[in-house]
């Protein structure tokens, strides 16, 4: 006879909570890494813009 698996009991077990916490932690870290990468791209774009503006200001002055 095959034992039935009670999902409600499993959801309240320590193992389930630990696995869920590990998954959520991984997701948070992944999103932080994505945000950091996007922030670096913004910083690089701002640096290029500031450099271009500085060159344009240098040419505009006689």
C-alpha positions as CSV (number, residue, x, y, z in Angstrom):
1,X,0.0,0.0,0.0
2,X,1.3,3.5,-0.9
3,X,1.0,6.1,1.9
4,X,-0.8,9.3,1.0
5,X,1.1,12.5,1.1
6,X,-0.6,15.3,3.0
7,X,0.5,18.6,1.5
8,X,-0.9,20.7,4.3
9,X,1.2,18.9,6.9
10,X,4.2,19.1,4.7
11,X,3.8,22.9,4.3
12,X,4.0,23.4,8.0
13,X,7.1,21.3,8.5
14,X,10.5,22.7,9.3
15,X,12.0,21.3,6.1
16,X,9.4,23.1,4.0
17,X,10.0,26.4,5.8
18,X,13.8,26.0,5.4
19,X,13.5,25.2,1.7
20,X,11.2,28.1,1.1
21,X,13.4,30.5,3.0
22,X,16.4,29.3,1.0
23,X,14.5,29.9,-2.3
24,X,13.3,33.3,-1.2
25,X,16.8,34.3,-0.1
26,X,18.2,33.2,-3.4
27,X,15.6,35.3,-5.2
28,X,16.4,38.4,-3.1
29,X,20.1,38.0,-3.8
30,X,19.5,37.6,-7.5
31,X,17.3,40.7,-7.6
32,X,20.0,42.7,-5.7
33,X,22.6,41.6,-8.2
34,X,20.3,42.7,-11.1
35,X,19.7,46.0,-9.4
36,X,23.5,46.5,-8.9
37,X,24.2,45.7,-12.5
38,X,21.6,48.2,-13.6
39,X,23.0,50.8,-11.3
40,X,26.5,50.3,-12.7
41,X,25.1,50.8,-16.2
42,X,23.4,54.1,-15.1
43,X,26.7,55.3,-13.5
44,X,28.6,54.5,-16.8
45,X,26.0,56.4,-18.9
46,X,26.1,59.4,-16.5
47,X,29.9,59.4,-16.8
48,X,29.7,59.4,-20.6
49,X,27.1,62.1,-20.5
50,X,29.2,64.3,-18.2
51,X,32.2,63.8,-20.4
52,X,30.3,64.7,-23.5
53,X,28.9,67.8,-21.9
54,X,32.4,68.8,-20.8
55,X,33.7,68.5,-24.3
56,X,30.7,70.4,-25.7
57,X,31.2,73.2,-23.1
58,X,34.9,73.4,-24.1
59,X,34.0,73.8,-27.8
60,X,31.3,76.4,-27.1
61,X,33.6,78.8,-25.3
62,X,35.8,81.0,-27.5
